[in-house]
Amino acid sequence: MEILSILIPVSLFLGGIGLVAFFWAMKTRQFDDPEGDANRILTRDWDDRPKP
């Protein structure tokens, strides 16, 4: 039972880090890509040669 005094704060700390990272990603618009892969697969344009 003594190990719980270590594991509970560690798990709360790691969960907090994950939550902060998620909110940072949302704030910096990491998930906003309206012209991304979802729309790209519907076009007939093939990108065989990447743009320089």
C-alpha positions as CSV (number, residue, x, y, z in Angstrom):
1,M,0.0,0.0,0.0
2,E,2.9,2.3,0.5
3,I,3.7,2.2,-3.2
4,L,0.4,3.9,-3.9
5,S,1.8,7.1,-2.3
6,I,4.3,7.1,-5.1
7,L,2.2,5.8,-8.0
8,I,-0.8,8.1,-7.6
9,P,1.2,11.4,-7.7
10,V,3.4,10.1,-10.6
11,S,0.3,9.1,-12.6
12,L,-1.4,12.4,-11.9
13,F,1.8,14.2,-13.0
14,L,2.1,12.3,-16.2
15,G,-1.6,12.8,-16.9
16,G,-1.2,16.5,-16.4
17,I,1.7,16.6,-18.8
18,G,-0.4,14.8,-21.4
19,L,-3.3,17.2,-20.9
20,V,-1.0,20.2,-21.2
21,A,0.5,18.8,-24.4
22,F,-3.0,18.2,-25.8
23,F,-4.1,21.8,-25.0
24,W,-0.8,23.1,-26.5
25,A,-1.5,21.2,-29.7
26,M,-5.0,22.5,-29.9
27,K,-3.9,26.1,-29.2
28,T,-1.2,26.0,-31.9
29,R,-3.7,24.5,-34.4
30,Q,-1.8,21.3,-34.9
31,F,-5.0,19.5,-35.9
32,D,-6.4,22.0,-38.4
33,D,-5.6,20.9,-42.0
34,P,-8.6,21.6,-44.2
35,E,-6.6,21.1,-47.4
36,G,-4.9,18.0,-46.1
37,D,-5.1,14.3,-46.9
38,A,-8.8,14.1,-46.5
39,N,-9.4,16.4,-49.5
40,R,-6.2,15.4,-51.3
41,I,-7.4,11.8,-52.0
42,L,-10.5,13.0,-53.8
43,T,-8.7,15.0,-56.5
44,R,-7.4,13.6,-59.7
45,D,-4.1,15.5,-59.5
46,W,-1.2,13.1,-59.0
47,D,1.8,14.4,-57.1
48,D,4.4,12.2,-58.7
49,R,7.0,14.9,-58.7
50,P,7.2,16.9,-55.4
51,K,7.4,20.7,-55.8
52,P,11.0,22.0,-55.3
